[in-house]
Every structure is written in structure tokens, then in C-alpha cells.
């Protein structure tokens, strides 16, 4: 027991330092919350002021605690480097304050696609459908899907389908070029000869 206690005491200072540094990151994350404790929306001006005060306090802490100066410098640099885009979610409604939900969505989408195809990589699926993959909801019932599709205007659907077909055509050309280059070049030469003949 004495050996264990001695071992713990040896790491007491590094542990206290890491705990203190992690509390700074947690406090900074709380400052960026879009709502206060009462559930009221916070303004960009209010958040900016609080974050500036926090960074100033942190810089003073670096003077008082030189052993934390490197970590504090990294935190301050990271925030100031991204300052221009940190407050957009407070100016524009429906813009999320973080990408956590988006990353979770992509993770779930890739997970479901792996289960469907049995493949580890879903790169081809993402390339093929691009932004259209975002409309897939694996928890949605067929009736709910039909109800959602009824809300789409016919003109919007035709326009989106045309964009999707352009993407698919480009991917088909890439696939033919990679897997059947001789046939691809032969078809290309034939099209060029036909185009030249029609212009003469």
C-alpha cells in the first residue's frame, strides 16, 4: 500500500496540471453554447465578449504558471485562428454551433451503407450520390418517405435528377477510363472523327 501511495504521489502534480488544463477546454466549450442556463438564445456580441475575457484571463494564467504556457498558447492560437467563423451560428438561425451532429450523421450513413453492401469502403457510394446521399434516412418508413416526396415540386425533382445524371455520367466515364482504357480511347477517337466529318 505504501508503494502504491508513493507512486500516486509521484504523479499528483502532473495529474493536477492536466486536470486544470482540461477544465480550461471544458469552460471554453461552455462559453460557445448557443443558449444560456435559462434556455435563452445568446448573441454573438455576448459570446465574443466572454470568450475574449476568457482568453485574456488564460494569457494572464500563462504568466503566473509558466509550466502551462505552451498549452495556453495552443488554446489561444487555435481560437484566434478560427475567430472569423466561430460566431456565424449566432448571426444566422439554423446554423449549428458545431459539426458534431453532421459528423454523427455521416458516421451513421456510412455504417448503414456498409451493412447493406458488405463492403468496408463506402467511397464509391459517396462519390456516386454526393449531396443526394444526405436525403437517405434509414429509419424512415416507406409511407413517411412517400409523404416527404409528395412535398417536392415536380420542377425541383426534374432539376435534381438532371444534376444526379450528370454526376453519374461523369463517374461512368471515369470507371470506363480506369477499367477499359483501350475501349474508352477507341470510342473517343470515333467521336472525334465523326465530329470532324460533320464539320467538313
C-alpha positions as CSV (number, residue, x, y, z in Angstrom):
1,X,0.0,0.0,0.0
2,X,2.9,2.3,0.8
3,X,4.4,1.7,-2.7
4,X,1.1,2.4,-4.4
5,X,0.6,5.6,-2.3
6,X,4.1,6.7,-3.1
7,X,3.5,6.0,-6.8
8,X,0.3,8.1,-6.8
9,X,2.0,11.0,-5.0
10,X,4.7,11.0,-7.7
11,X,2.0,11.7,-10.4
12,X,0.0,14.1,-8.2
13,X,1.4,17.3,-9.8
14,X,1.1,16.2,-13.4
15,X,-2.4,15.0,-12.7
16,X,-3.4,18.3,-11.2
17,X,-1.9,20.1,-14.2
18,X,-3.7,18.0,-16.7
19,X,-7.0,18.4,-14.8
20,X,-6.5,22.2,-14.7
21,X,-5.8,22.3,-18.4
22,X,-8.8,20.1,-19.3
23,X,-11.1,22.4,-17.2
24,X,-10.0,25.3,-19.4
25,X,-11.1,23.4,-22.5
26,X,-14.4,22.5,-20.9
27,X,-15.0,26.1,-19.8
28,X,-14.2,27.4,-23.3
29,X,-16.7,24.9,-24.8
30,X,-19.4,26.1,-22.4
31,X,-18.8,29.7,-23.5
32,X,-19.7,28.8,-27.0
33,X,-23.1,27.2,-26.0
34,X,-25.8,28.9,-28.1
35,X,-28.2,29.1,-25.1
36,X,-27.7,30.2,-21.5
37,X,-28.7,28.2,-18.4
38,X,-32.3,29.6,-18.7
39,X,-32.6,28.4,-22.3
40,X,-32.4,32.0,-23.8
41,X,-30.5,32.4,-27.1
42,X,-27.1,34.1,-26.7
43,X,-25.9,36.8,-29.0
44,X,-22.7,36.9,-31.0
45,X,-21.6,40.0,-29.1
46,X,-22.2,38.4,-25.7
47,X,-20.2,35.3,-26.7
48,X,-17.4,37.3,-28.2
49,X,-17.0,39.4,-25.1
50,X,-17.0,36.3,-22.8
51,X,-14.5,34.4,-25.0
52,X,-12.2,37.5,-25.1
53,X,-12.3,37.8,-21.4
54,X,-11.6,34.1,-21.0
55,X,-8.6,34.3,-23.4
56,X,-7.2,37.3,-21.6
57,X,-7.5,35.5,-18.2
58,X,-5.8,32.5,-19.7
59,X,-2.9,34.6,-21.0
60,X,-2.5,36.0,-17.5
61,X,-2.5,32.5,-16.2
62,X,0.4,31.7,-18.6
63,X,2.4,34.5,-16.9
64,X,1.6,33.1,-13.4
65,X,2.1,29.5,-14.4
66,X,5.0,29.2,-16.9
67,X,4.6,25.4,-16.9
68,X,1.2,25.8,-18.6
69,X,2.3,28.5,-21.1
70,X,2.7,26.1,-24.1
71,X,-0.8,24.6,-23.6
72,X,-2.3,28.1,-23.1
73,X,-0.6,29.4,-26.2
74,X,-2.0,26.5,-28.3
75,X,-5.6,27.1,-27.0
76,X,-5.3,30.9,-27.6
77,X,-3.8,30.4,-31.1
78,X,-6.5,27.8,-32.1
79,X,-9.3,30.1,-31.1
80,X,-7.9,33.3,-32.6
81,X,-7.0,31.5,-35.8
82,X,-10.7,30.4,-36.3
83,X,-12.2,33.6,-34.9
84,X,-13.7,34.6,-38.2
85,X,-16.0,31.6,-38.3
86,X,-16.8,30.9,-34.6
87,X,-19.8,33.2,-34.3
88,X,-21.8,32.5,-37.5
89,X,-24.2,30.3,-35.7
90,X,-25.3,33.2,-33.5
91,X,-26.0,35.5,-36.5
92,X,-27.8,33.0,-38.8
93,X,-30.6,30.8,-37.5
94,X,-30.4,27.1,-38.1
95,X,-26.6,27.1,-38.4
96,X,-25.3,24.6,-35.9
97,X,-22.6,25.7,-33.4
98,X,-20.6,22.6,-34.0
99,X,-20.2,19.9,-36.7
100,X,-20.9,17.1,-34.1
101,X,-24.4,16.3,-35.5
102,X,-23.1,16.4,-39.1
103,X,-20.2,14.0,-38.2
104,X,-22.7,11.7,-36.4
105,X,-24.9,11.7,-39.5
106,X,-22.1,10.8,-41.8
107,X,-20.9,8.1,-39.5
108,X,-24.4,6.5,-39.3
109,X,-24.8,6.8,-43.1
110,X,-21.5,5.0,-43.7
111,X,-22.4,2.4,-41.1
112,X,-25.7,1.6,-42.7
113,X,-24.2,1.5,-46.2
114,X,-21.5,-0.9,-45.0
115,X,-24.3,-3.2,-43.6
116,X,-26.2,-3.1,-46.9
117,X,-23.3,-3.7,-49.3
118,X,-21.0,-5.7,-47.0
119,X,-18.0,-3.6,-48.1
120,X,-15.6,-1.8,-45.8
121,X,-15.3,1.2,-48.0
122,X,-18.3,3.4,-48.9
123,X,-16.2,5.8,-51.0
124,X,-17.9,4.9,-54.3
125,X,-21.4,5.4,-52.8
126,X,-20.4,8.9,-51.6
127,X,-18.9,9.7,-55.0
128,X,-21.9,8.4,-56.8
129,X,-24.6,10.2,-54.9
130,X,-22.7,13.1,-53.4
131,X,-25.1,15.5,-51.7
132,X,-28.1,13.3,-52.6
133,X,-26.9,10.8,-50.0
134,X,-27.9,13.2,-47.3
135,X,-31.6,12.6,-48.2
136,X,-31.4,9.0,-47.2
137,X,-33.0,8.2,-43.8
138,X,-32.6,4.6,-42.9
139,X,-35.1,4.8,-40.0
140,X,-37.8,6.2,-42.3
141,X,-40.7,4.0,-43.3
142,X,-41.9,3.8,-46.9
143,X,-45.1,5.7,-46.1
144,X,-43.1,8.5,-44.4
145,X,-40.8,8.6,-47.5
146,X,-43.7,8.9,-49.8
147,X,-45.2,11.7,-47.7
148,X,-41.9,13.5,-47.8
149,X,-41.6,13.1,-51.6
150,X,-45.1,14.5,-52.1
151,X,-43.8,17.8,-50.7
152,X,-41.2,18.1,-53.6
153,X,-42.2,20.1,-56.6
154,X,-42.0,18.4,-60.0
155,X,-39.7,21.1,-61.4
156,X,-37.3,20.7,-58.4
157,X,-37.3,17.0,-58.8
158,X,-36.5,17.1,-62.5
159,X,-33.7,19.6,-61.9
160,X,-32.2,17.5,-59.1
161,X,-32.5,14.3,-61.3
162,X,-30.7,16.1,-64.1
163,X,-27.8,17.1,-61.8
164,X,-27.6,13.5,-60.5
165,X,-27.5,12.1,-64.0
166,X,-24.6,14.5,-64.8
167,X,-22.7,13.2,-61.8
168,X,-23.4,9.6,-62.8
169,X,-22.3,10.2,-66.4
170,X,-19.0,11.6,-65.2
171,X,-18.4,8.7,-62.9
172,X,-19.3,6.2,-65.6
173,X,-16.6,7.8,-67.8
174,X,-14.1,7.7,-65.0
175,X,-14.9,4.0,-64.5
176,X,-14.6,3.2,-68.2
177,X,-11.3,5.1,-68.4
178,X,-9.8,3.2,-65.4
179,X,-11.0,-0.3,-66.3
180,X,-11.3,-0.3,-70.1
181,X,-8.9,2.5,-71.3
182,X,-8.4,1.0,-74.8
183,X,-12.2,0.9,-75.5
184,X,-12.6,4.4,-74.0
185,X,-9.9,5.8,-76.3
186,X,-11.3,4.0,-79.3
187,X,-14.8,5.5,-78.6
188,X,-13.3,8.9,-78.1
189,X,-11.4,8.7,-81.4
190,X,-14.6,7.6,-83.2
191,X,-16.5,10.5,-81.8
192,X,-13.8,12.9,-82.9
193,X,-13.7,11.5,-86.4
194,X,-17.5,11.8,-86.6
195,X,-17.4,15.4,-85.3
196,X,-14.7,16.4,-87.8
197,X,-16.6,14.7,-90.7
198,X,-19.8,16.5,-89.8
199,X,-18.0,19.9,-89.8
200,X,-16.4,19.4,-93.3
